[in-house]
Amino acid sequence: MIVTEKLTGNDCGEDKQVRELLDGYAGAVKRVSGDGAYDSHAVFDEITRRGAQALIPTQANLKHKRKRLEDIQRPRDEVAWLIQERGRGKWKAEGGYHRRSLVETAFYRYKQLLGSKLKARLFENQRVEALISCHALNKMTLLGMPESVAL
């Protein structure tokens, strides 16, 4: 289910939208998953401030000074430390990062059913179109998802 959305232009980074996205959700947030586009101290700090766990991998080429776990003061630094100590694959498996693929599947379903391009020309109209599309996809999801069976 799509519980919050924010359509942005090309001039705005995804990481700048996290606070507004989280504000748009009325329930309690336990975990926030995202790809490398959300890798910033500000994003990690905002998620942690709300009492949630940030499952966002740091950049693959991150140059992070080795620290002891006790010396780490910011949430993003802890993730960088864990990835350096355990490896990216193990960090993803232990943290449940694979659940992010459900979001990718939802966007694939959105694009297959509703198209990958918006029809409206004006940005404000595109926002409305995207919101209506999200509601339509949620309605279809509530009607039932197909069952997959191994043959």
DSSP file with accessible surface (Angstrom, degrees, kcal/mol):
  #  RESIDUE AA STRUCTURE BP1 BP2  ACC     N-H-->O    O-->H-N    N-H-->O    O-->H-N    TCO  KAPPA ALPHA  PHI   PSI    X-CA   Y-CA   Z-CA
    1    1 A M              0   0  117      0, 0.0     2,-0.7     0, 0.0   105,-0.0   0.000 360.0 360.0 360.0 138.9    0.0    0.0    0.0
    2    2 A I        +     0   0   42    132,-0.3     3,-0.1     1,-0.2   136,-0.1  -0.807 360.0 172.5 -88.7 116.8    1.2    3.5   -0.8
    3    3 A V        +     0   0   89     -2,-0.7     2,-0.3     1,-0.3    23,-0.2   0.629  63.9  10.0-104.8 -17.4    0.7    5.4    2.5
    4    4 A T        -     0   0   48     21,-0.1    -1,-0.3     2,-0.0     2,-0.3  -0.975  64.6-174.7-157.4 151.6    2.4    8.7    1.6
    5    5 A E        -     0   0   67     -2,-0.3     2,-0.3    -3,-0.1   126,-0.0  -0.981  11.0-172.2-148.3 158.0    3.7   10.3   -1.6
    6    6 A K        -     0   0   58     -2,-0.3     2,-0.5     2,-0.0    11,-0.1  -0.851  13.0-153.8-155.0 112.2    5.6   13.4   -2.8
    7    7 A L        -     0   0   42     -2,-0.3     2,-0.3   120,-0.0   120,-0.1  -0.787  22.5-177.3 -88.2 128.7    6.1   14.2   -6.4
    8    8 A T        -     0   0   46     -2,-0.5     2,-0.1     4,-0.1     6,-0.0  -0.873  21.9-119.6-125.0 160.4    9.2   16.3   -7.0
    9    9 A G    >   -     0   0   23     -2,-0.3     3,-1.2     1,-0.1    -1,-0.0  -0.251  40.5 -94.1 -85.1-180.0   10.8   18.0  -10.0
   10   10 A N  T 3  S+     0   0  179      1,-0.2    -1,-0.1    -2,-0.1    -2,-0.0   0.639 118.8  67.2 -70.9 -13.1   14.3   17.3  -11.3
   11   11 A D  T 3  S+     0   0  151      2,-0.1     2,-0.4     1,-0.0    -1,-0.2   0.364  90.8  71.5 -90.2   6.1   15.6   20.2   -9.2
   12   12 A C  S <  S-     0   0   43     -3,-1.2     2,-0.1     5,-0.0    -4,-0.1  -0.977  75.0-132.5-130.5 127.1   15.0   18.5   -5.9
   13   13 A G    >   -     0   0   35     -2,-0.4     3,-1.0     1,-0.1     4,-0.2  -0.425  19.2-125.3 -75.6 149.7   16.9   15.6   -4.3
   14   14 A E  G >  S+     0   0   87      1,-0.2     3,-2.0     2,-0.2     4,-0.3   0.863 107.4  63.0 -61.0 -37.4   14.9   12.7   -2.8
   15   15 A D  G >  S+     0   0   38     22,-0.5     3,-0.8     1,-0.3     4,-0.3   0.763  93.9  62.7 -64.5 -20.4   16.7   13.1    0.5
   16   16 A K  G <  S+     0   0  147     -3,-1.0    -1,-0.3     1,-0.2     4,-0.3   0.588  99.1  57.0 -78.3  -7.9   15.3   16.6    1.0
   17   17 A Q  G <> S+     0   0   22     -3,-2.0     4,-2.5    -4,-0.2    -1,-0.2   0.457  75.4  95.9-101.5  -3.3   11.7   15.1    1.1
   18   18 A V  H <> S+     0   0   10     -3,-0.8     4,-2.8    -4,-0.3     5,-0.3   0.914  82.8  50.4 -60.7 -45.8   12.1   12.7    4.0
   19   19 A R  H  > S+     0   0  144     -4,-0.3     4,-2.5     1,-0.2    -1,-0.2   0.945 114.1  44.8 -59.0 -47.3   10.7   14.9    6.7
   20   20 A E  H  > S+     0   0  109     -4,-0.3     4,-1.5     2,-0.2    -1,-0.2   0.897 112.8  51.6 -66.2 -37.7    7.6   15.8    4.6
   21   21 A L  H  < S+     0   0   39     -4,-2.5     4,-0.3     2,-0.2     3,-0.2   0.937 112.5  45.3 -63.4 -44.9    7.1   12.2    3.6
   22   22 A L  H >< S+     0   0   20     -4,-2.8     3,-1.3     1,-0.2    -2,-0.2   0.878 110.1  54.6 -67.5 -35.7    7.2   11.0    7.3
   23   23 A D  H 3< S+     0   0  100     -4,-2.5    -1,-0.2    -5,-0.3    -2,-0.2   0.808 100.8  61.9 -64.7 -28.5    5.0   13.9    8.3
   24   24 A G  T 3< S+     0   0   47     -4,-1.5     2,-0.5    -3,-0.2    -1,-0.2   0.532  89.7  80.5 -76.9  -5.4    2.4   12.7    5.8
   25   25 A Y    <   -     0   0   92     -3,-1.3     4,-0.1    -4,-0.3   -21,-0.1  -0.902  61.3-164.7-107.2 124.2    2.0    9.3    7.5
   26   26 A A        +     0   0  111     -2,-0.5    -1,-0.1   -23,-0.2     3,-0.1   0.763  64.0  76.6 -79.9 -24.6   -0.3    9.3   10.5
   27   27 A G  S    S-     0   0   36      1,-0.1     2,-0.3     0, 0.0    -2,-0.1  -0.104  95.1 -79.3 -81.5 179.5    0.9    5.9   12.0
   28   28 A A        -     0   0   87      1,-0.0     2,-0.6    23,-0.0    -1,-0.1  -0.634  41.3-140.7 -78.7 135.5    4.0    5.0   14.0
   29   29 A V        +     0   0   35     -2,-0.3     3,-0.1    21,-0.3    -1,-0.0  -0.879  27.3 168.6-100.8 123.4    7.0    4.5   11.8
   30   30 A K        +     0   0  175     -2,-0.6    23,-2.4     1,-0.3     2,-0.3   0.756  67.1  12.8-100.3 -35.7    9.3    1.6   12.8
   31   31 A R  E     -a   53   0A 113     21,-0.3     2,-0.5     2,-0.0    -1,-0.3  -0.998  56.1-160.9-148.9 138.3   11.6    1.3    9.9
   32   32 A V  E     -a   54   0A  30     21,-2.9    23,-3.4    -2,-0.3     2,-0.4  -0.987  12.9-168.8-123.9 120.6   12.5    3.4    6.9
   33   33 A S  E     +a   55   0A  43     -2,-0.5     2,-0.3    21,-0.2    23,-0.2  -0.860  17.0 151.1-107.6 144.6   14.2    1.7    3.9
   34   34 A G        -     0   0    6     21,-1.7    66,-0.1    -2,-0.4     2,-0.1  -0.980  38.3-107.6-160.6 166.8   15.7    3.6    1.0
   35   35 A D    >   -     0   0   54     -2,-0.3     3,-2.1    21,-0.2     4,-0.1  -0.200  57.3 -73.9 -90.1-171.7   18.4    3.3   -1.6
   36   36 A G  G >  S+     0   0   43      1,-0.3     3,-1.8     2,-0.2    23,-0.1   0.679 120.7  77.1 -60.4 -18.5   21.7    5.3   -1.7
   37   37 A A  G 3  S+     0   0   52      1,-0.3   -22,-0.5   -23,-0.0    -1,-0.3   0.747  95.1  51.2 -64.0 -19.7   19.9    8.5   -2.8
   38   38 A Y  G <  S+     0   0   53     -3,-2.1     2,-1.4    19,-0.1    -1,-0.3   0.292  77.2 123.1 -99.0   9.3   18.8    8.8    0.9
   39   39 A D    <   +     0   0   16     -3,-1.8     2,-0.3     4,-0.1    20,-0.1  -0.582  38.5 113.5 -79.0  92.1   22.3    8.4    2.3
   40   40 A S  S  > S-     0   0   24     -2,-1.4     4,-2.2     1,-0.1     5,-0.2  -0.979  72.9-119.0-153.4 154.5   22.9   11.6    4.3
   41   41 A H  H  > S+     0   0   54     -2,-0.3     4,-3.0     1,-0.2     5,-0.2   0.893 114.1  57.5 -59.6 -39.2   23.3   12.5    8.0
   42   42 A A  H  > S+     0   0   72      1,-0.2     4,-2.3     2,-0.2    -1,-0.2   0.907 107.9  46.0 -60.8 -41.6   20.2   14.6    7.8
   43   43 A V  H  > S+     0   0    3      2,-0.2     4,-2.5     1,-0.2     5,-0.2   0.951 114.6  46.4 -66.6 -49.4   18.0   11.7    6.7
   44   44 A F  H  X S+     0   0    1     -4,-2.2     4,-2.5     1,-0.2     5,-0.2   0.920 113.4  50.0 -59.3 -42.7   19.4    9.3    9.3
   45   45 A D  H  X S+     0   0   49     -4,-3.0     4,-2.5    -5,-0.2    -1,-0.2   0.910 110.9  49.0 -63.7 -42.2   19.0   11.9   12.0
   46   46 A E  H  X S+     0   0   11     -4,-2.3     4,-1.1    -5,-0.2    -2,-0.2   0.923 113.2  46.3 -64.2 -43.9   15.4   12.6   11.0
   47   47 A I  H  <>S+     0   0    0     -4,-2.5     5,-2.0     1,-0.2     3,-0.5   0.939 115.0  46.5 -65.0 -44.6   14.5    9.0   11.0
   48   48 A T  H ><5S+     0   0   63     -4,-2.5     3,-2.3    -5,-0.2    -2,-0.2   0.891 104.8  60.9 -65.8 -38.4   16.2    8.3   14.3
   49   49 A R  H 3<5S+     0   0  160     -4,-2.5    -1,-0.2     1,-0.3    -2,-0.2   0.837 103.3  52.5 -58.6 -29.0   14.6   11.4   15.9
   50   50 A R  T 3<5S-     0   0   73     -4,-1.1    -1,-0.3    -3,-0.5   -21,-0.3   0.371 121.9-108.4 -88.9   3.8   11.2    9.7   15.2
   51   51 A G  T < 5S+     0   0   68     -3,-2.3     2,-0.2     1,-0.3    -3,-0.2   0.700  78.1 125.9  80.6  17.7   12.3    6.5   16.9
   52   52 A A      < -     0   0   11     -5,-2.0     2,-0.4   -21,-0.0    -1,-0.3  -0.652  62.0-112.6-106.9 165.0   12.6    4.5   13.7
   53   53 A Q  E     -a   31   0A  90    -23,-2.4   -21,-2.9    -2,-0.2     2,-0.6  -0.823  23.9-139.5 -97.4 132.8   15.4    2.4   12.3
   54   54 A A  E     -a   32   0A  10     -2,-0.4     2,-0.7   -23,-0.2   -21,-0.2  -0.836  15.1-173.1 -95.0 117.6   17.0    3.7    9.1
   55   55 A L  E     +a   33   0A   1    -23,-3.4   -21,-1.7    -2,-0.6    -1,-0.0  -0.724  37.3 131.4-108.2  76.4   17.8    0.9    6.6
   56   56 A I        -     0   0    1     -2,-0.7   -21,-0.2   -23,-0.2     2,-0.1  -0.992  52.8-131.1-130.5 120.8   19.7    2.9    4.1
   57   57 A P        -     0   0   10      0, 0.0   -19,-0.1     0, 0.0     3,-0.1  -0.464  22.2-124.7 -73.0 143.9   23.1    1.7    2.7
   58   58 A T        -     0   0    5      1,-0.2   -22,-0.1    -2,-0.1     4,-0.0  -0.359  48.1 -67.6 -76.2 168.4   25.9    4.1    2.7
   59   59 A Q    >   -     0   0   99      1,-0.1     3,-1.5   -23,-0.1    -1,-0.2  -0.243  42.8-126.2 -56.6 144.3   27.8    4.9   -0.5
   60   60 A A  T 3  S+     0   0   91      1,-0.3    -1,-0.1    -3,-0.1    -2,-0.1   0.841 109.7  46.0 -64.4 -31.9   29.8    1.9   -1.7
   61   61 A N  T 3  S+     0   0  114      2,-0.1    -1,-0.3     0, 0.0    -2,-0.1   0.071  82.3 154.6 -99.6  26.4   33.0    4.0   -1.9
   62   62 A L    <   -     0   0   35     -3,-1.5     2,-0.8     1,-0.1    -4,-0.0  -0.291  34.6-152.5 -61.3 129.6   32.6    5.5    1.5
   63   63 A K        +     0   0  186     -2,-0.0     2,-0.5     2,-0.0    -1,-0.1  -0.897  27.5 168.6-102.6 103.4   35.8    6.7    3.2
   64   64 A H        -     0   0   25     -2,-0.8     2,-0.1    16,-0.1     3,-0.1  -0.974  37.3-118.2-123.5 127.6   35.0    6.4    6.9
   65   65 A K        -     0   0  178     -2,-0.5     2,-0.1     1,-0.1    -2,-0.0  -0.411  39.4-107.2 -62.7 132.0   37.6    6.7    9.6
   66   66 A R        +     0   0  159     -2,-0.1     2,-0.3    18,-0.0    -1,-0.1  -0.416  50.0 172.5 -61.7 131.7   37.7    3.5   11.7
   67   67 A K        -     0   0   79     -2,-0.1     2,-0.3    -3,-0.1     5,-0.0  -0.916  36.7-105.0-133.5 162.8   36.1    4.1   15.1
   68   68 A R    >>  -     0   0  152     -2,-0.3     3,-1.7     1,-0.1     4,-0.5  -0.661  35.8-117.2 -83.4 148.7   35.1    2.0   18.0
   69   69 A L  G >4 S+     0   0   68     -2,-0.3     3,-1.2     1,-0.3    -1,-0.1   0.874 114.9  59.1 -55.5 -35.3   31.4    1.4   18.2
   70   70 A E  G 34 S+     0   0  141      1,-0.3    -1,-0.3     3,-0.0     0, 0.0   0.744 101.5  55.3 -66.7 -24.0   31.3    3.2   21.6
   71   71 A D  G <4 S+     0   0   75     -3,-1.7     2,-0.3     2,-0.0    -1,-0.3   0.553  81.5 107.4 -87.5  -7.3   32.7    6.4   19.9
   72   72 A I    <<  +     0   0   25     -3,-1.2    -3,-0.0    -4,-0.5    -5,-0.0  -0.561  36.7 170.9 -78.8 131.6   30.0    6.7   17.3
   73   73 A Q        +     0   0  179     -2,-0.3    -1,-0.1     1,-0.1     3,-0.0   0.602  55.8  62.1-115.3 -17.9   27.6    9.5   17.9
   74   74 A R  S  > S-     0   0   98      1,-0.1     4,-1.5     0, 0.0     3,-0.4  -0.893  75.7-128.2-117.5 145.4   25.4    9.7   14.7
   75   75 A P  H  > S+     0   0   29      0, 0.0     4,-1.8     0, 0.0     5,-0.2   0.864 107.8  53.5 -58.0 -40.1   23.1    7.1   13.3
   76   76 A R  H  > S+     0   0   24      1,-0.2     4,-2.5     2,-0.2     5,-0.2   0.898 105.7  54.3 -64.4 -37.5   24.7    7.2    9.8
   77   77 A D  H  > S+     0   0   17     -3,-0.4     4,-2.4     1,-0.2    -1,-0.2   0.857 104.8  54.8 -64.5 -33.5   28.1    6.6   11.2
   78   78 A E  H  X S+     0   0   92     -4,-1.5     4,-2.8     2,-0.2    -1,-0.2   0.923 108.5  47.5 -65.8 -42.3   26.8    3.5   13.0
   79   79 A V  H  X S+     0   0   13     -4,-1.8     4,-2.7     2,-0.2     5,-0.2   0.935 111.7  50.7 -63.7 -43.0   25.5    2.0    9.7
   80   80 A A  H  X S+     0   0    1     -4,-2.5     4,-2.3     1,-0.2    -2,-0.2   0.922 111.8  48.4 -59.8 -41.7   28.9    2.9    8.0
   81   81 A W  H  X S+     0   0   36     -4,-2.4     4,-2.6     2,-0.2     5,-0.2   0.934 111.2  49.3 -64.4 -45.6   30.7    1.1   10.9
   82   82 A L  H  X S+     0   0   24     -4,-2.8     4,-2.9     1,-0.2     5,-0.5   0.907 111.7  48.8 -61.9 -41.5   28.4   -2.0   10.6
   83   83 A I  H  X S+     0   0   16     -4,-2.7     4,-2.0     1,-0.2    -1,-0.2   0.916 113.2  47.4 -65.5 -40.8   28.9   -2.2    6.9
   84   84 A Q  H  < S+     0   0   59     -4,-2.3    -2,-0.2    -5,-0.2    -1,-0.2   0.901 118.1  41.6 -66.3 -38.9   32.7   -1.9    7.2
   85   85 A E  H  < S+     0   0   97     -4,-2.6    -2,-0.2    -5,-0.2    -1,-0.2   0.901 131.4  20.4 -75.6 -42.6   32.8   -4.5   10.0
   86   86 A R  H  < S-     0   0  117     -4,-2.9     4,-0.3    -5,-0.2    -3,-0.2   0.640 108.2-109.9-103.8 -22.0   30.4   -7.1    8.7
   87   87 A G     X  -     0   0   29     -4,-2.0     4,-2.3    -5,-0.5     5,-0.2   0.064  29.4 -88.3  98.7 149.7   30.2   -6.4    5.0
   88   88 A R  H  > S+     0   0   70      1,-0.2     4,-2.4     2,-0.2     5,-0.2   0.896 123.2  51.5 -61.2 -43.9   27.4   -4.9    2.9
   89   89 A G  H  > S+     0   0   55      1,-0.2     4,-2.3     2,-0.2    -1,-0.2   0.925 112.3  44.9 -62.8 -44.3   25.7   -8.3    2.2
   90   90 A K  H  > S+     0   0  120     -4,-0.3     4,-2.9     2,-0.2     5,-0.3   0.899 111.5  53.4 -68.1 -38.8   25.6   -9.3    5.8
   91   91 A W  H  X S+     0   0   12     -4,-2.3     4,-2.1     1,-0.2     6,-0.3   0.931 110.5  47.7 -60.1 -44.7   24.4   -5.9    6.9
   92   92 A K  H  X>S+     0   0   75     -4,-2.4     5,-2.0     1,-0.2     4,-1.1   0.926 114.2  46.4 -62.6 -44.0   21.5   -6.1    4.4
   93   93 A A  H  <5S+     0   0   74     -4,-2.3     3,-0.3     1,-0.2    -2,-0.2   0.928 115.2  45.3 -66.2 -44.6   20.6   -9.7    5.5
   94   94 A E  H  <5S+     0   0  101     -4,-2.9    -1,-0.2     1,-0.2    -2,-0.2   0.854 116.5  45.2 -68.1 -35.9   20.7   -8.9    9.2
   95   95 A G  H  <5S-     0   0   15     -4,-2.1    -1,-0.2    -5,-0.3    -2,-0.2   0.611 108.9-116.1 -86.7 -12.8   18.8   -5.6    8.9
   96   96 A G  T ><5 +     0   0   11     -4,-1.1     3,-1.8    -3,-0.3     4,-0.2   0.756  60.0 151.6  83.7  24.8   16.0   -6.8    6.6
   97   97 A Y  G > < +     0   0   19     -5,-2.0     3,-2.3    -6,-0.3     4,-0.3   0.802  58.7  77.0 -61.0 -25.3   17.0   -4.5    3.8
   98   98 A H  G >  S+     0   0  129     -6,-0.6     3,-1.8     1,-0.3     4,-0.3   0.751  76.9  74.9 -59.1 -21.7   15.6   -7.0    1.3
   99   99 A R  G X> S+     0   0  134     -3,-1.8     3,-1.7     1,-0.3     4,-0.5   0.758  78.1  75.2 -63.6 -20.5   12.1   -5.8    2.2
  100  100 A R  H X> S+     0   0   50     -3,-2.3     4,-1.6     1,-0.3     3,-1.0   0.806  79.6  71.9 -62.1 -24.8   12.8   -2.6    0.1
  101  101 A S  H <> S+     0   0   65     -3,-1.8     4,-2.4    -4,-0.3    -1,-0.3   0.788  86.0  65.5 -63.2 -23.7   12.3   -4.8   -3.0
  102  102 A L  H <> S+     0   0   98     -3,-1.7     4,-2.0    -4,-0.3    -1,-0.3   0.877 101.0  49.5 -64.1 -35.5    8.6   -4.8   -2.1
  103  103 A V  H <X S+     0   0   73     -3,-1.0     4,-2.3    -4,-0.5    -2,-0.2   0.925 109.3  50.7 -67.8 -43.6    8.6   -1.0   -2.8
  104  104 A E  H  X S+     0   0   90     -4,-1.6     4,-2.1     1,-0.2    -2,-0.2   0.901 109.8  51.4 -61.0 -38.3   10.4   -1.6   -6.1
  105  105 A T  H  X S+     0   0   72     -4,-2.4     4,-2.7     2,-0.2    -1,-0.2   0.900 107.2  53.0 -65.2 -39.2    7.7   -4.2   -7.0
  106  106 A A  H  X S+     0   0   21     -4,-2.0     4,-2.7     1,-0.2    -2,-0.2   0.916 110.2  47.2 -63.5 -41.1    5.0   -1.7   -6.2
  107  107 A F  H  X S+     0   0  107     -4,-2.3     4,-2.5     2,-0.2    -1,-0.2   0.874 110.4  52.5 -70.4 -32.8    6.5    0.9   -8.5
  108  108 A Y  H  X S+     0   0  146     -4,-2.1     4,-2.4    -5,-0.2    -2,-0.2   0.945 111.0  47.5 -63.0 -45.3    6.9   -1.7  -11.2
  109  109 A R  H  X S+     0   0   59     -4,-2.7     4,-2.6     1,-0.2     5,-0.3   0.923 110.8  52.6 -62.0 -42.6    3.2   -2.6  -10.8
  110  110 A Y  H  X S+     0   0   32     -4,-2.7     4,-3.0     1,-0.2     5,-0.5   0.948 112.1  44.6 -56.7 -50.7    2.3    1.1  -10.9
  111  111 A K  H  X S+     0   0  113     -4,-2.5     4,-1.3     1,-0.2    -1,-0.2   0.865 113.9  49.5 -67.3 -35.4    4.2    1.6  -14.2
  112  112 A Q  H  < S+     0   0  126     -4,-2.4    -1,-0.2    -5,-0.2    -2,-0.2   0.910 121.4  33.3 -69.6 -40.5    2.8   -1.5  -15.8
  113  113 A L  H  < S+     0   0   98     -4,-2.6    -2,-0.2    -5,-0.2    -3,-0.2   0.868 134.9  22.1 -83.5 -39.1   -0.8   -0.7  -14.9
  114  114 A L  H  < S-     0   0   54     -4,-3.0    -3,-0.2    -5,-0.3    -2,-0.2   0.466 109.8-105.3-113.4  -4.9   -0.9    3.1  -15.1
  115  115 A G     <  -     0   0   27     -4,-1.3    -1,-0.2    -5,-0.5    -3,-0.1   0.014  20.1-101.9  95.6 156.5    2.1    3.9  -17.4
  116  116 A S  S    S+     0   0   90     -5,-0.1     2,-0.4    -4,-0.1    -1,-0.1   0.441  98.2  63.0 -96.6  -0.4    5.5    5.3  -16.6
  117  117 A K  S    S-     0   0  163     -3,-0.1     2,-0.3    -6,-0.1     0, 0.0  -0.956  77.8-125.5-126.9 146.5    4.7    8.9  -17.8
  118  118 A L        -     0   0   53     -2,-0.4     8,-0.1     1,-0.1    -2,-0.1  -0.619  10.9-151.1 -85.4 147.2    2.3   11.5  -16.5
  119  119 A K        +     0   0  154     -2,-0.3    -1,-0.1     7,-0.1     7,-0.1   0.802  67.6  90.6 -87.8 -33.9   -0.1   12.9  -19.0
  120  120 A A        -     0   0   25      5,-0.1    -2,-0.1     1,-0.1     6,-0.0  -0.303  59.7-155.8 -66.4 151.3   -0.6   16.4  -17.4
  121  121 A R  S    S+     0   0  235      4,-0.0     2,-0.3     5,-0.0    -1,-0.1   0.835  71.0  73.8 -95.6 -41.5    1.6   19.2  -18.5
  122  122 A L  S  > S-     0   0  116      1,-0.1     4,-2.2     2,-0.0     5,-0.2  -0.575  80.7-130.2 -79.1 140.5    1.5   21.5  -15.5
  123  123 A F  H  > S+     0   0   72     -2,-0.3     4,-2.2     1,-0.2     5,-0.2   0.888 107.2  52.1 -58.2 -43.3    3.4   20.4  -12.4
  124  124 A E  H  > S+     0   0  109      1,-0.2     4,-1.7     2,-0.2    -1,-0.2   0.906 110.8  48.4 -62.5 -38.2    0.4   21.0  -10.1
  125  125 A N  H  > S+     0   0   84      1,-0.2     4,-2.6     2,-0.2    -1,-0.2   0.856 107.9  55.4 -68.8 -33.7   -1.8   18.9  -12.3
  126  126 A Q  H  X S+     0   0   48     -4,-2.2     4,-2.8     2,-0.2    -2,-0.2   0.892 104.7  54.0 -64.5 -38.2    0.9   16.2  -12.4
  127  127 A R  H  X S+     0   0   85     -4,-2.2     4,-2.3     2,-0.2    -2,-0.2   0.929 110.5  45.5 -59.8 -46.2    0.8   16.1   -8.6
  128  128 A V  H  X S+     0   0   73     -4,-1.7     4,-2.7     2,-0.2     5,-0.2   0.931 112.4  51.5 -63.7 -43.6   -2.9   15.5   -8.7
  129  129 A E  H  X S+     0   0   40     -4,-2.6     4,-2.4     1,-0.2    -2,-0.2   0.924 111.0  47.6 -60.1 -44.0   -2.5   12.8  -11.4
  130  130 A A  H  X S+     0   0    9     -4,-2.8     4,-2.3     2,-0.2    -1,-0.2   0.910 111.7  50.5 -65.0 -40.8    0.1   11.0   -9.4
  131  131 A L  H  X S+     0   0   68     -4,-2.3     4,-2.3     2,-0.2    -2,-0.2   0.933 111.1  47.9 -63.7 -44.3   -2.0   11.1   -6.3
  132  132 A I  H  X S+     0   0  107     -4,-2.7     4,-2.5     1,-0.2    -1,-0.2   0.914 110.9  52.2 -62.8 -40.5   -5.1    9.7   -8.1
  133  133 A S  H  X S+     0   0   17     -4,-2.4     4,-2.6    -5,-0.2    -1,-0.2   0.900 107.9  51.2 -62.9 -40.5   -2.9    7.0   -9.6
  134  134 A C  H  X S+     0   0   16     -4,-2.3     4,-2.4     2,-0.2  -132,-0.3   0.922 110.9  48.3 -62.9 -42.9   -1.6    6.0   -6.1
  135  135 A H  H  X S+     0   0  112     -4,-2.3     4,-2.3     2,-0.2    -2,-0.2   0.906 111.1  50.8 -63.3 -41.3   -5.2    5.8   -4.8
  136  136 A A  H  X S+     0   0   36     -4,-2.5     4,-2.3     2,-0.2    -2,-0.2   0.922 110.3  49.0 -62.9 -43.6   -6.2    3.7   -7.9
  137  137 A L  H  X S+     0   0    1     -4,-2.6     4,-2.5     1,-0.2    -2,-0.2   0.909 110.0  51.9 -63.6 -40.5   -3.3    1.3   -7.3
  138  138 A N  H  X S+     0   0   21     -4,-2.4     4,-2.4     2,-0.2    -1,-0.2   0.905 108.6  51.2 -62.0 -41.0   -4.2    1.0   -3.6
  139  139 A K  H  X S+     0   0  149     -4,-2.3     4,-1.4     2,-0.2    -2,-0.2   0.927 110.8  48.1 -60.8 -44.8   -7.8    0.2   -4.6
  140  140 A M  H  X S+     0   0   71     -4,-2.3     4,-0.8     1,-0.2    -2,-0.2   0.905 110.9  51.5 -63.1 -39.0   -6.6   -2.6   -7.0
  141  141 A T  H >< S+     0   0   25     -4,-2.5     3,-0.9     1,-0.2    -1,-0.2   0.902 107.1  52.9 -64.3 -41.9   -4.3   -3.9   -4.2
  142  142 A L  H 3< S+     0   0  123     -4,-2.4    -1,-0.2     1,-0.2    -2,-0.2   0.795 100.3  62.5 -64.7 -28.3   -7.2   -4.1   -1.8
  143  143 A L  H 3< S-     0   0  156     -4,-1.4    -1,-0.2     1,-0.2    -2,-0.2   0.773 125.3 -77.1 -68.3 -23.9   -9.2   -6.1   -4.3
  144  144 A G    <<  -     0   0   51     -3,-0.9    -1,-0.2    -4,-0.8    -2,-0.1  -0.287  35.4-114.9 134.1 141.2   -6.6   -8.8   -4.1
  145  145 A M        -     0   0   91     -2,-0.1    -4,-0.0    -3,-0.1    -5,-0.0  -0.753  41.7-100.2 -98.5 149.1   -3.1   -9.7   -5.3
  146  146 A P        -     0   0  110      0, 0.0     2,-0.5     0, 0.0    -1,-0.1  -0.333  35.1-122.7 -66.1 147.4   -2.4  -12.6   -7.6
  147  147 A E        -     0   0  183      2,-0.0     2,-0.4    -2,-0.0     0, 0.0  -0.821  19.6-145.8 -91.6 132.4   -1.2  -15.8   -6.0
  148  148 A S        -     0   0  125     -2,-0.5     2,-0.4     2,-0.0     0, 0.0  -0.821  18.0-175.6 -98.5 132.9    2.1  -17.1   -7.2
  149  149 A V        -     0   0  120     -2,-0.4     2,-0.3     0, 0.0    -2,-0.0  -0.994  25.2-123.8-129.8 136.1    2.6  -20.8   -7.3
  150  150 A A              0   0  103     -2,-0.4    -2,-0.0     1,-0.1     0, 0.0  -0.573 360.0 360.0 -74.5 137.1    5.7  -22.8   -8.3
  151  151 A L              0   0  217     -2,-0.3    -1,-0.1     0, 0.0     0, 0.0  -0.620 360.0 360.0 -95.0 360.0    5.0  -25.3  -11.1
